Amino acid sequence: MSDFLPNHYISYDVLKHKTLPIFLTAEFDFYRCVPFNDMFYGKTVSELHQGNLRSRQSWNRYSMLFSGKKVSYWADSKKTAYAEMQKHGQGHNLLTFFAYDDATASFPTLTKNRDVLRIIDGRALGFHEILEKDDNGIPLTKEDQDLISQMEAEEPDCLAYWSVARKGGVNFLFFENGFRKLAIRELRLRLGDEKGKNKNCIYCAGTCDYTAWLEAYGDFFMPKAQIRHDSNYELSKEFLHRKKVNQFWCNQYFKQIEKKPHITIKIDTETGEVKIEE
């Protein structure tokens, strides 16, 4: 991993604003841990992930700090995400999202543009101190409010800030434009309050190049951590769009390979893994 952020891979360049702590880069892993309840049974991965984007409500933690913007909370690791959830006194039944920025997968599924993330490093601005004030009901100063307005004006995808729940951990406050750049790699369920089979995982992407398995977004959990599939998902606009985008990038790849006739390409039809042989 790189020295920039603990969940950032060193293989991707980091571009910095001349004067402000704003960065353009990619290749991240993000984690979000939420308490699981019975209402989540039967909801597909797609539906559960869309539920991570929260509307501006008085009870929605930090969303009230930003004028009318939907936000989503993520962390740099499973440990940080779990610590954040436990800070609010949640139980032992957990749903953990493992996401990544789709644009840096070998074959993206969201857009035909490889748009990297525009990140404001709130650690350099002491933004976690503003959030602590908000948590404790302490009124923000004019300087605090001006800083928030300045950050909004830069239209970032997300804002990184120190975790108070886990020392050294980093949280990410995603705005809607940045949230739309995230794809799911895994969705893990752990029913800590139940005996017997109490955990399972739905895999939506795999291999080192994060090859997407789009049908898995139609999977859902049932009691006893069982996994079922809603075949109607393959008829949805979301699935058809992502499949089209994914095919676009596959075609781009093959066009490049055609320029090298000495190379043989083999694709595992079950896993989607691409193997290149000289």
Backbone as CSV, one residue per row, in Angstrom:
resi,resn,N_x,N_y,N_z,CA_x,CA_y,CA_z,C_x,C_y,C_z
1,MET,0.843,-1.189,0.000,0.000,0.000,0.000,0.886,1.249,0.000
2,SER,0.303,2.400,-0.367,1.096,3.621,-0.495,1.178,4.380,0.827
3,ASP,1.980,5.456,0.833,2.106,6.295,2.014,1.013,7.356,2.070
4,PHE,0.234,7.479,0.993,-0.806,8.506,0.924,-1.956,8.194,1.872
5,LEU,-2.604,7.059,1.672,-3.688,6.589,2.530,-3.523,5.083,2.705
6,PRO,-3.891,4.550,3.874,-3.626,3.129,4.156,-4.344,2.145,3.249
7,ASN,-5.407,2.567,2.577,-6.147,1.658,1.685,-5.904,1.980,0.220
8,HIS,-4.816,2.696,-0.070,-4.482,3.080,-1.440,-3.315,2.241,-1.942
9,TYR,-3.441,1.723,-3.167,-2.379,0.900,-3.740,-1.315,1.771,-4.390
10,ILE,-0.067,1.412,-4.185,1.065,2.218,-4.637,1.191,2.247,-6.156
11,SER,0.497,1.353,-6.850,0.636,1.229,-8.300,0.016,2.386,-9.076
12,TYR,-0.762,3.252,-8.392,-1.425,4.335,-9.108,-0.878,5.680,-8.647
13,ASP,-0.600,6.581,-9.607,-0.043,7.895,-9.294,-1.026,8.742,-8.494
14,VAL,-0.461,9.689,-7.739,-1.260,10.631,-6.960,-0.951,12.043,-7.448
15,LEU,-1.965,12.747,-7.937,-1.810,14.122,-8.385,-2.363,15.056,-7.319
16,LYS,-1.596,16.103,-6.965,-1.996,16.999,-5.884,-2.246,18.409,-6.402
17,HIS,-3.265,19.049,-5.816,-3.551,20.448,-6.089,-2.350,21.293,-5.653
18,LYS,-2.095,22.416,-6.335,-0.916,23.234,-6.041,-0.914,23.770,-4.612
19,THR,-2.065,24.138,-4.091,-2.101,24.785,-2.771,-3.005,24.076,-1.758
20,LEU,-4.016,23.358,-2.209,-4.981,22.736,-1.303,-4.726,21.230,-1.172
21,PRO,-5.140,20.627,-0.061,-4.973,19.173,0.113,-6.029,18.393,-0.662
22,ILE,-6.011,18.577,-1.990,-6.939,17.882,-2.883,-6.120,16.993,-3.803
23,PHE,-6.549,15.743,-3.942,-5.772,14.760,-4.692,-6.638,14.060,-5.732
24,LEU,-6.020,13.737,-6.859,-6.654,12.910,-7.888,-5.884,11.603,-7.964
25,THR,-6.554,10.503,-7.678,-5.873,9.201,-7.715,-6.923,8.096,-7.718
26,ALA,-6.461,6.847,-7.690,-7.381,5.713,-7.772,-6.723,4.469,-7.204
27,GLU,-7.458,3.362,-7.293,-7.069,2.044,-6.759,-7.111,2.026,-5.238
28,PHE,-8.342,1.958,-4.755,-8.608,1.911,-3.319,-9.504,0.723,-2.986
29,ASP,-9.418,0.290,-1.733,-10.411,-0.599,-1.143,-11.128,0.209,-0.066
30,PHE,-12.441,0.017,0.046,-13.227,0.712,1.066,-14.114,-0.302,1.784
31,TYR,-14.383,-0.036,3.049,-15.175,-0.953,3.863,-16.271,-0.198,4.610
32,ARG,-17.392,-0.862,4.746,-18.501,-0.294,5.511,-19.167,-1.418,6.290
33,CYS,-19.345,-1.223,7.558,-19.940,-2.232,8.432,-21.222,-1.662,9.044
34,VAL,-22.333,-2.390,8.895,-23.617,-1.938,9.438,-24.272,-3.076,10.208
35,PRO,-25.092,-2.758,11.200,-25.810,-3.816,11.928,-26.851,-4.463,11.021
36,PHE,-26.899,-5.776,11.041,-27.843,-6.506,10.202,-29.144,-6.713,10.948
37,ASN,-30.253,-6.528,10.247,-31.554,-6.846,10.840,-32.392,-7.620,9.828
38,ASP,-33.484,-8.193,10.282,-34.289,-9.083,9.444,-34.863,-8.399,8.204
39,MET,-34.950,-7.077,8.213,-35.474,-6.346,7.053,-34.565,-6.496,5.827
40,PHE,-33.302,-6.891,6.070,-32.355,-7.038,4.962,-32.515,-8.357,4.214
41,TYR,-33.206,-9.323,4.822,-33.429,-10.591,4.128,-34.234,-10.335,2.851
42,GLY,-33.816,-10.953,1.758,-34.542,-10.805,0.504,-34.141,-9.596,-0.319
43,LYS,-33.333,-8.710,0.231,-32.856,-7.550,-0.528,-31.565,-7.913,-1.259
44,THR,-31.512,-7.634,-2.527,-30.342,-7.985,-3.328,-29.132,-7.141,-2.941
45,VAL,-27.969,-7.594,-3.388,-26.748,-6.819,-3.152,-26.906,-5.414,-3.723
46,SER,-27.503,-5.323,-4.896,-27.726,-4.024,-5.528,-28.563,-3.118,-4.643
47,GLU,-29.644,-3.635,-4.099,-30.526,-2.833,-3.245,-29.830,-2.432,-1.949
48,LEU,-29.103,-3.363,-1.353,-28.409,-3.067,-0.097,-27.330,-2.010,-0.313
49,HIS,-26.608,-2.114,-1.431,-25.555,-1.140,-1.701,-26.154,0.248,-1.928
50,GLN,-27.240,0.342,-2.665,-27.874,1.642,-2.892,-28.347,2.261,-1.581
51,GLY,-28.661,1.415,-0.616,-29.073,1.914,0.701,-27.944,2.560,1.481
52,ASN,-26.693,2.385,1.011,-25.557,3.020,1.687,-25.478,4.511,1.415
53,LEU,-26.200,4.990,0.411,-26.227,6.418,0.113,-27.392,7.018,0.883
54,ARG,-27.056,7.823,1.874,-28.069,8.314,2.802,-28.521,9.725,2.452
55,SER,-29.821,9.967,2.545,-30.364,11.288,2.256,-30.128,12.228,3.430
56,ARG,-30.290,13.508,3.171,-30.060,14.533,4.187,-31.214,14.524,5.183
57,GLN,-30.935,13.998,6.383,-31.931,13.938,7.448,-31.283,14.375,8.752
58,SER,-32.079,14.871,9.686,-31.547,15.365,10.961,-30.878,14.258,11.757
59,TRP,-31.337,12.993,11.561,-30.764,11.880,12.318,-29.564,11.261,11.617
60,ASN,-29.252,11.725,10.419,-28.224,11.085,9.599,-26.847,11.687,9.860
61,ARG,-26.391,11.599,11.066,-25.053,12.002,11.485,-24.565,13.279,10.812
62,TYR,-23.628,13.202,9.864,-22.943,14.386,9.347,-23.561,14.967,8.073
63,SER,-24.623,14.362,7.558,-25.168,14.862,6.295,-25.714,16.279,6.434
64,MET,-26.137,16.658,7.640,-26.685,17.997,7.859,-25.616,19.074,7.736
65,LEU,-24.355,18.682,7.776,-23.275,19.666,7.644,-23.156,20.169,6.208
66,PHE,-23.661,19.377,5.247,-23.503,19.709,3.838,-24.877,19.982,3.220
67,SER,-24.981,21.068,2.534,-26.269,21.580,2.040,-26.957,20.649,1.047
68,GLY,-27.911,19.888,1.549,-28.759,19.065,0.689,-28.085,17.907,0.003
69,LYS,-26.889,17.525,0.411,-26.155,16.465,-0.275,-26.377,15.109,0.394
70,LYS,-26.529,14.082,-0.439,-26.562,12.719,0.074,-25.130,12.289,0.356
71,VAL,-24.944,11.489,1.399,-23.594,11.070,1.767,-23.573,9.574,2.083
72,SER,-22.366,9.014,2.058,-22.175,7.602,2.386,-20.885,7.470,3.177
73,TYR,-20.908,6.646,4.231,-19.769,6.528,5.138,-18.989,5.236,4.882
74,TRP,-17.669,5.375,4.694,-16.806,4.227,4.450,-15.531,4.361,5.270
75,ALA,-14.752,3.282,5.330,-13.521,3.275,6.111,-12.395,2.605,5.331
76,ASP,-11.171,2.757,5.847,-9.994,2.225,5.149,-9.775,0.740,5.375
77,SER,-10.440,0.144,6.356,-10.231,-1.276,6.666,-11.447,-1.839,7.382
78,LYS,-11.497,-3.169,7.465,-12.593,-3.801,8.197,-12.530,-3.450,9.679
79,LYS,-11.322,-3.341,10.212,-11.164,-3.015,11.627,-11.702,-1.624,11.935
80,THR,-11.393,-0.660,11.064,-11.884,0.694,11.282,-13.400,0.747,11.127
81,ALA,-13.922,0.074,10.111,-15.370,0.066,9.879,-16.102,-0.549,11.065
82,TYR,-15.552,-1.630,11.620,-16.181,-2.285,12.766,-16.119,-1.383,14.000
83,ALA,-14.977,-0.728,14.205,-14.832,0.165,15.349,-15.829,1.318,15.274
84,GLU,-16.050,1.841,14.076,-17.007,2.927,13.898,-18.421,2.468,14.247
85,MET,-18.766,1.243,13.844,-20.095,0.737,14.154,-20.268,0.513,15.651
86,GLN,-19.223,-0.052,16.294,-19.290,-0.326,17.723,-19.326,0.962,18.552
87,LYS,-18.801,2.038,17.992,-18.819,3.330,18.701,-20.251,3.756,18.997
88,HIS,-21.164,3.296,18.147,-22.567,3.668,18.310,-23.375,2.565,18.995
89,GLY,-22.656,1.608,19.625,-23.304,0.606,20.455,-24.162,-0.400,19.718
90,GLN,-23.726,-0.817,18.533,-24.505,-1.780,17.749,-24.219,-3.213,18.212
91,GLY,-24.986,-4.186,17.687,-24.883,-5.570,18.140,-23.826,-6.376,17.422
92,HIS,-24.026,-7.712,17.392,-23.039,-8.629,16.826,-23.456,-9.215,15.484
93,ASN,-24.628,-8.834,14.986,-25.060,-9.275,13.667,-24.601,-8.218,12.656
94,LEU,-23.644,-8.594,11.813,-22.953,-7.608,10.991,-23.095,-7.871,9.501
95,LEU,-23.189,-6.776,8.761,-23.160,-6.827,7.301,-21.993,-5.936,6.883
96,THR,-20.997,-6.524,6.216,-19.791,-5.776,5.857,-19.662,-5.684,4.344
97,PHE,-19.601,-4.454,3.846,-19.412,-4.180,2.427,-17.929,-3.960,2.151
98,PHE,-17.423,-4.614,1.126,-16.044,-4.432,0.657,-16.170,-3.864,-0.755
99,ALA,-15.812,-2.569,-0.918,-15.991,-1.888,-2.202,-14.655,-1.446,-2.784
100,TYR,-14.693,-1.034,-4.029,-13.495,-0.530,-4.715,-13.930,0.491,-5.757
101,ASP,-12.996,1.321,-6.221,-13.317,2.290,-7.269,-13.306,1.562,-8.613
102,ASP,-14.470,1.484,-9.209,-14.689,0.654,-10.399,-13.799,1.041,-11.572
103,ALA,-13.466,2.313,-11.707,-12.734,2.787,-12.888,-11.364,2.157,-13.048
104,THR,-10.772,1.657,-11.958,-9.432,1.095,-12.067,-9.425,-0.433,-12.143
105,ALA,-10.600,-1.031,-12.282,-10.645,-2.460,-12.572,-10.191,-2.641,-14.025
106,SER,-9.721,-3.812,-14.367,-9.304,-4.053,-15.751,-10.457,-3.849,-16.724
107,PHE,-11.663,-4.264,-16.293,-12.847,-4.119,-17.132,-13.956,-3.462,-16.300
108,PRO,-13.983,-2.133,-16.257,-14.997,-1.421,-15.469,-16.417,-1.753,-15.906
109,THR,-17.372,-1.435,-15.042,-18.778,-1.754,-15.340,-19.713,-0.567,-15.174
110,LEU,-19.202,0.572,-14.755,-20.090,1.702,-14.470,-20.086,2.777,-15.547
111,THR,-18.917,3.167,-16.062,-18.857,4.199,-17.099,-17.772,3.861,-18.119
112,LYS,-17.868,4.514,-19.263,-16.870,4.335,-20.319,-15.712,5.308,-20.156
113,ASN,-15.702,6.039,-19.074,-14.587,6.939,-18.745,-13.919,6.445,-17.472
114,ARG,-12.617,6.436,-17.477,-11.891,6.005,-16.268,-11.684,7.226,-15.356
115,ASP,-12.767,7.649,-14.727,-12.714,8.810,-13.840,-12.156,8.403,-12.481
116,VAL,-10.995,8.973,-12.145,-10.389,8.665,-10.848,-11.092,9.468,-9.762
117,LEU,-10.738,9.209,-8.510,-11.381,9.879,-7.378,-10.734,11.231,-7.076
118,ARG,-11.585,12.200,-6.803,-11.150,13.524,-6.366,-11.358,13.576,-4.852
119,ILE,-10.262,13.533,-4.107,-10.314,13.370,-2.651,-9.777,14.607,-1.939
120,ILE,-10.520,15.105,-0.969,-9.997,16.141,-0.076,-9.458,15.446,1.165
121,ASP,-8.205,15.695,1.487,-7.587,15.085,2.662,-7.904,15.945,3.883
122,GLY,-9.010,15.631,4.514,-9.446,16.388,5.682,-8.554,16.210,6.895
123,ARG,-7.669,15.228,6.845,-6.731,15.039,7.956,-5.835,16.264,8.091
124,ALA,-5.453,16.847,6.948,-4.580,18.021,6.963,-5.317,19.267,7.416
125,LEU,-6.660,19.206,7.421,-7.469,20.363,7.799,-8.088,20.211,9.185
126,GLY,-7.821,19.094,9.841,-8.402,18.849,11.161,-9.909,18.666,11.118
127,PHE,-10.396,18.079,10.022,-11.849,17.957,9.864,-12.481,17.052,10.922
128,HIS,-11.714,16.098,11.426,-12.273,15.212,12.457,-12.676,15.993,13.711
129,GLU,-12.020,17.127,13.950,-12.362,17.955,15.103,-13.742,18.600,14.924
130,ILE,-14.057,18.956,13.676,-15.382,19.505,13.398,-16.443,18.434,13.638
131,LEU,-16.152,17.201,13.209,-17.104,16.111,13.393,-17.294,15.777,14.870
132,GLU,-16.227,15.876,15.651,-16.341,15.641,17.094,-17.261,16.680,17.730
133,LYS,-17.134,17.923,17.299,-18.035,18.972,17.803,-19.478,18.613,17.471
134,ASP,-19.694,18.179,16.241,-21.045,17.824,15.815,-21.581,16.653,16.631
135,ASP,-20.729,15.650,16.887,-21.138,14.493,17.687,-21.556,14.902,19.091
136,ASN,-20.853,15.894,19.644,-21.085,16.306,21.030,-22.027,17.499,21.161
137,GLY,-22.658,17.898,20.050,-23.627,18.987,20.105,-23.021,20.351,20.340
138,ILE,-21.746,20.502,20.026,-21.072,21.792,20.207,-21.253,22.624,18.933
139,PRO,-21.739,23.856,19.044,-21.954,24.697,17.853,-20.649,24.924,17.088
140,LEU,-20.746,24.915,15.776,-19.571,25.152,14.948,-19.274,26.647,14.867
141,THR,-17.998,26.969,14.791,-17.580,28.364,14.662,-17.752,28.813,13.212
142,LYS,-17.627,30.106,12.991,-17.699,30.635,11.638,-16.573,30.061,10.789
143,GLU,-15.383,29.872,11.403,-14.255,29.283,10.681,-14.577,27.854,10.248
144,ASP,-15.238,27.098,11.138,-15.637,25.726,10.796,-16.600,25.729,9.607
145,GLN,-17.595,26.605,9.668,-18.599,26.670,8.616,-17.993,27.129,7.289
146,ASP,-17.041,28.060,7.368,-16.364,28.532,6.153,-15.555,27.406,5.514
147,LEU,-14.896,26.583,6.349,-14.110,25.467,5.837,-15.004,24.465,5.121
148,ILE,-16.157,24.165,5.697,-17.092,23.238,5.079,-17.558,23.787,3.729
149,SER,-17.841,25.080,3.679,-18.285,25.706,2.426,-17.194,25.638,1.367
150,GLN,-15.947,25.846,1.779,-14.825,25.774,0.843,-14.678,24.371,0.281
151,MET,-14.839,23.370,1.139,-14.717,21.985,0.677,-15.840,21.634,-0.292
152,GLU,-17.061,22.086,0.000,-18.177,21.839,-0.906,-17.935,22.455,-2.278
153,ALA,-17.359,23.659,-2.275,-17.124,24.383,-3.520,-16.165,23.642,-4.448
154,GLU,-15.310,22.797,-3.880,-14.346,22.042,-4.687,-14.969,20.808,-5.341
155,GLU,-16.220,20.499,-4.980,-16.959,19.368,-5.554,-16.148,18.065,-5.524
156,PRO,-15.709,17.640,-4.342,-14.930,16.393,-4.247,-15.826,15.170,-4.369
157,ASP,-15.204,14.036,-4.658,-15.927,12.769,-4.620,-16.081,12.298,-3.181
158,CYS,-15.036,12.538,-2.390,-15.092,12.123,-0.999,-14.116,12.939,-0.159
159,LEU,-14.290,12.818,1.130,-13.478,13.536,2.100,-12.885,12.530,3.076
160,ALA,-11.559,12.515,3.194,-10.884,11.595,4.122,-10.641,12.317,5.440
161,TYR,-10.833,11.606,6.555,-10.594,12.219,7.867,-10.240,11.134,8.880
162,TRP,-9.551,11.539,9.942,-9.119,10.580,10.959,-10.312,9.954,11.674
163,SER,-10.218,8.667,11.942,-11.221,7.981,12.747,-10.950,8.244,14.224
164,VAL,-11.990,8.589,14.944,-11.867,8.757,16.392,-12.042,7.410,17.087
165,ALA,-12.767,6.500,16.442,-13.049,5.194,17.037,-11.846,4.262,17.008
166,ARG,-10.947,4.429,16.032,-9.766,3.566,15.928,-8.549,4.416,15.587
167,LYS,-7.605,4.457,16.468,-6.408,5.271,16.286,-5.667,4.864,15.015
168,GLY,-5.350,5.852,14.199,-4.637,5.593,12.961,-5.535,5.214,11.801
169,GLY,-6.803,4.928,12.073,-7.750,4.575,11.019,-8.230,5.817,10.281
170,VAL,-8.665,5.617,9.055,-9.144,6.728,8.227,-10.554,6.428,7.740
171,ASN,-11.432,7.420,7.886,-12.798,7.312,7.371,-12.935,8.129,6.095
172,PHE,-13.979,7.795,5.323,-14.242,8.510,4.077,-15.714,8.883,4.024
173,LEU,-15.966,10.168,3.852,-17.328,10.657,3.671,-17.520,10.865,2.174
174,PHE,-18.291,9.973,1.550,-18.519,10.044,0.104,-19.757,10.875,-0.191
175,PHE,-19.635,11.727,-1.217,-20.788,12.422,-1.745,-21.343,11.597,-2.901
176,GLU,-22.531,11.953,-3.384,-23.205,11.090,-4.356,-22.376,10.848,-5.607
177,ASN,-21.710,11.883,-6.123,-20.924,11.709,-7.345,-19.789,10.702,-7.144
178,GLY,-19.186,10.692,-5.961,-18.134,9.725,-5.673,-18.685,8.346,-5.393
179,PHE,-19.815,8.298,-4.693,-20.449,7.016,-4.378,-20.791,6.249,-5.657
180,ARG,-21.188,6.973,-6.698,-21.556,6.336,-7.964,-20.349,5.723,-8.672
181,LYS,-19.165,5.961,-8.168,-17.948,5.378,-8.755,-17.539,4.088,-8.053
182,LEU,-18.264,3.695,-7.013,-17.912,2.502,-6.239,-18.636,1.259,-6.729
183,ALA,-17.929,0.151,-6.732,-18.512,-1.158,-7.037,-18.228,-2.089,-5.858
184,ILE,-19.008,-3.133,-5.742,-18.868,-4.065,-4.628,-18.014,-5.266,-5.028
185,ARG,-17.071,-5.598,-4.170,-16.293,-6.826,-4.373,-16.885,-7.971,-3.557
186,GLU,-17.183,-7.710,-2.292,-17.762,-8.744,-1.426,-18.814,-8.128,-0.508
187,LEU,-19.789,-8.943,-0.147,-20.755,-8.576,0.887,-20.791,-9.733,1.872
188,ARG,-20.332,-9.464,3.084,-20.207,-10.519,4.096,-21.267,-10.367,5.188
189,LEU,-21.872,-11.487,5.531,-22.862,-11.527,6.611,-22.323,-12.367,7.752
190,ARG,-22.415,-11.841,8.968,-22.031,-12.596,10.164,-23.110,-12.399,11.216
191,LEU,-23.798,-13.490,11.562,-24.863,-13.447,12.567,-24.289,-13.905,13.901
192,GLY,-23.633,-13.003,14.598,-22.944,-13.336,15.838,-23.853,-13.781,16.964
193,ASP,-25.152,-13.435,16.883,-26.093,-13.813,17.938,-26.717,-15.185,17.705
194,GLU,-26.381,-15.823,16.577,-26.974,-17.121,16.261,-25.938,-18.237,16.310
195,LYS,-26.392,-19.448,16.630,-25.521,-20.612,16.659,-25.596,-21.338,15.323
196,GLY,-24.707,-22.301,15.118,-24.687,-23.058,13.880,-24.119,-22.230,12.739
197,LYS,-24.609,-22.478,11.526,-24.119,-21.736,10.361,-24.574,-20.283,10.482
198,ASN,-23.622,-19.414,10.721,-24.000,-18.028,10.985,-23.243,-17.002,10.148
199,LYS,-22.577,-17.455,9.071,-21.879,-16.485,8.228,-21.818,-16.979,6.794
200,ASN,-21.718,-16.012,5.881,-21.622,-16.341,4.471,-21.140,-15.101,3.722
201,CYS,-20.804,-15.272,2.455,-20.274,-14.157,1.673,-20.765,-14.246,0.231
202,ILE,-21.173,-13.109,-0.302,-21.535,-12.997,-1.714,-20.381,-12.285,-2.417
203,TYR,-19.821,-12.928,-3.439,-18.680,-12.368,-4.169,-19.169,-11.728,-5.465
204,CYS,-18.900,-10.436,-5.613,-19.333,-9.699,-6.798,-18.184,-9.374,-7.739
205,ALA,-16.965,-9.584,-7.307,-15.786,-9.373,-8.149,-14.644,-10.186,-7.564
206,GLY,-13.700,-10.560,-8.417,-12.585,-11.360,-7.935,-11.392,-11.278,-8.855
207,THR,-10.402,-12.072,-8.577,-9.100,-12.092,-9.251,-8.367,-10.791,-8.978
208,CYS,-7.103,-10.754,-9.342,-6.272,-9.596,-9.028,-6.695,-8.343,-9.792
209,ASP,-7.431,-8.510,-10.907,-7.848,-7.336,-11.685,-9.298,-6.939,-11.394
210,TYR,-9.858,-7.499,-10.326,-11.222,-7.170,-9.894,-12.232,-7.389,-11.018
211,THR,-12.207,-8.562,-11.594,-13.180,-8.929,-12.621,-14.567,-9.023,-11.988
212,ALA,-15.533,-8.300,-12.559,-16.875,-8.246,-11.979,-17.708,-9.457,-12.379
213,TRP,-18.467,-9.992,-11.418,-19.449,-11.028,-11.666,-20.816,-10.369,-11.453
214,LEU,-21.317,-9.757,-12.495,-22.466,-8.873,-12.388,-23.733,-9.558,-11.891
215,GLU,-23.919,-10.838,-12.246,-25.123,-11.543,-11.801,-25.228,-11.591,-10.285
216,ALA,-24.068,-11.549,-9.612,-24.062,-11.665,-8.148,-24.742,-10.484,-7.470
217,TYR,-24.892,-9.369,-8.170,-25.607,-8.232,-7.586,-27.088,-8.556,-7.386
218,GLY,-27.542,-9.648,-7.985,-28.915,-10.101,-7.790,-29.049,-11.133,-6.689
219,ASP,-27.943,-11.459,-6.016,-27.989,-12.400,-4.893,-28.511,-11.704,-3.632
220,PHE,-29.051,-12.504,-2.728,-29.521,-11.944,-1.450,-29.419,-12.997,-0.355
221,PHE,-29.418,-12.530,0.879,-29.320,-13.426,2.038,-30.709,-13.819,2.534
222,MET,-30.766,-15.045,3.073,-31.968,-15.552,3.722,-31.568,-16.090,5.099
223,PRO,-32.532,-16.427,5.970,-32.183,-16.933,7.302,-31.182,-18.082,7.259
224,LYS,-30.435,-18.205,8.345,-29.346,-19.176,8.487,-28.227,-18.888,7.486
225,ALA,-28.093,-17.631,7.136,-27.012,-17.146,6.260,-27.010,-17.849,4.905
226,GLN,-28.188,-18.251,4.430,-28.276,-18.860,3.107,-28.276,-17.773,2.026
227,ILE,-27.837,-18.148,0.833,-27.793,-17.219,-0.294,-28.760,-17.683,-1.372
228,ARG,-29.581,-16.765,-1.865,-30.499,-17.036,-2.963,-30.252,-16.005,-4.068
229,HIS,-30.888,-16.213,-5.206,-30.670,-15.306,-6.336,-31.994,-14.863,-6.942
230,ASP,-32.090,-13.586,-7.271,-33.259,-13.035,-7.943,-32.918,-12.880,-9.425
231,SER,-33.424,-13.782,-10.256,-33.096,-13.764,-11.684,-33.648,-12.528,-12.386
232,ASN,-34.609,-11.835,-11.762,-35.150,-10.616,-12.368,-34.102,-9.513,-12.444
233,TYR,-33.051,-9.645,-11.640,-32.011,-8.612,-11.673,-31.379,-8.515,-13.056
234,GLU,-31.257,-9.653,-13.750,-30.648,-9.633,-15.083,-31.499,-8.900,-16.120
235,LEU,-32.724,-8.528,-15.740,-33.596,-7.759,-16.631,-33.604,-6.275,-16.271
236,SER,-32.913,-5.930,-15.209,-32.937,-4.543,-14.724,-32.082,-3.628,-15.591
237,LYS,-32.408,-2.341,-15.579,-31.633,-1.343,-16.320,-30.193,-1.305,-15.808
238,GLU,-30.026,-1.460,-14.497,-28.683,-1.425,-13.915,-27.819,-2.543,-14.486
239,PHE,-28.344,-3.754,-14.481,-27.563,-4.890,-14.974,-27.230,-4.725,-16.456
240,LEU,-28.213,-4.360,-17.258,-27.997,-4.235,-18.697,-26.986,-3.131,-19.010
241,HIS,-27.053,-2.043,-18.243,-26.092,-0.955,-18.438,-24.687,-1.407,-18.080
242,ARG,-24.538,-2.057,-16.942,-23.216,-2.486,-16.499,-22.630,-3.548,-17.417
243,LYS,-23.484,-4.412,-17.922,-23.006,-5.431,-18.860,-22.510,-4.788,-20.145
244,LYS,-23.223,-3.757,-20.602,-22.833,-3.055,-21.825,-21.495,-2.348,-21.649
245,VAL,-21.324,-1.675,-20.504,-20.071,-0.977,-20.221,-18.921,-1.972,-20.095
246,ASN,-19.178,-3.065,-19.407,-18.158,-4.097,-19.232,-17.705,-4.668,-20.581
247,GLN,-18.661,-4.888,-21.472,-18.328,-5.408,-22.799,-17.524,-4.388,-23.599
248,PHE,-17.833,-3.109,-23.410,-17.078,-2.046,-24.080,-15.604,-2.131,-23.721
249,TRP,-15.311,-2.285,-22.424,-13.912,-2.337,-21.992,-13.238,-3.634,-22.424
250,CYS,-13.984,-4.720,-22.466,-13.417,-5.982,-22.974,-13.020,-5.826,-24.436
251,ASN,-13.885,-5.156,-25.205,-13.585,-4.944,-26.619,-12.346,-4.070,-26.798
252,GLN,-12.221,-3.058,-25.952,-11.038,-2.191,-26.021,-9.776,-3.002,-25.763
253,TYR,-9.878,-3.905,-24.818,-8.729,-4.751,-24.466,-8.344,-5.652,-25.645
254,PHE,-9.337,-6.274,-26.244,-9.054,-7.199,-27.349,-8.501,-6.468,-28.567
255,LYS,-8.935,-5.233,-28.790,-8.389,-4.438,-29.898,-6.893,-4.215,-29.710
256,GLN,-6.503,-3.994,-28.456,-5.079,-3.813,-28.171,-4.307,-5.117,-28.365
257,ILE,-4.917,-6.206,-27.943,-4.252,-7.508,-28.065,-4.089,-7.918,-29.528
258,GLU,-5.044,-7.523,-30.368,-4.970,-7.875,-31.783,-3.713,-7.321,-32.452
259,LYS,-3.151,-6.301,-31.839,-1.919,-5.730,-32.377,-0.705,-6.587,-32.041
260,LYS,-0.940,-7.612,-31.185,0.141,-8.518,-30.788,-0.289,-9.946,-31.102
261,PRO,-0.211,-10.374,-32.354,-0.724,-11.687,-32.771,-0.024,-12.875,-32.150
262,HIS,1.136,-12.662,-31.544,1.859,-13.784,-30.947,1.309,-14.154,-29.574
263,ILE,0.318,-13.416,-29.111,-0.245,-13.658,-27.780,-1.583,-14.391,-27.903
264,THR,-1.760,-15.404,-27.057,-3.019,-16.156,-27.017,-3.784,-15.787,-25.744
265,ILE,-5.064,-15.501,-25.901,-5.898,-15.130,-24.760,-6.846,-16.273,-24.439
266,LYS,-6.907,-16.616,-23.157,-7.858,-17.628,-22.704,-8.661,-17.048,-21.541
267,ILE,-9.977,-17.222,-21.606,-10.854,-16.703,-20.562,-11.594,-17.863,-19.913
268,ASP,-11.491,-17.939,-18.595,-12.223,-18.945,-17.841,-13.687,-18.498,-17.785
269,THR,-14.586,-19.218,-18.420,-15.983,-18.805,-18.516,-16.707,-18.805,-17.173
270,GLU,-16.179,-19.538,-16.205,-16.824,-19.585,-14.893,-16.374,-18.439,-13.988
271,THR,-15.081,-18.130,-14.011,-14.565,-17.091,-13.112,-14.337,-15.757,-13.809
272,GLY,-14.255,-15.767,-15.142,-13.987,-14.543,-15.868,-12.504,-14.178,-15.882
273,GLU,-11.660,-15.018,-15.301,-10.234,-14.733,-15.244,-9.604,-14.799,-16.624
274,VAL,-8.784,-13.808,-16.927,-8.124,-13.719,-18.230,-6.684,-14.205,-18.099
275,LYS,-6.279,-15.137,-18.991,-4.900,-15.625,-19.000,-4.282,-15.329,-20.370
276,ILE,-3.088,-14.774,-20.337,-2.381,-14.437,-21.574,-1.163,-15.335,-21.699
277,GLU,-1.051,-15.999,-22.809,0.067,-16.908,-23.031,0.859,-16.462,-24.258
278,GLU,2.173,-16.419,-24.129,3.045,-16.047,-25.252,3.053,-17.149,-26.301
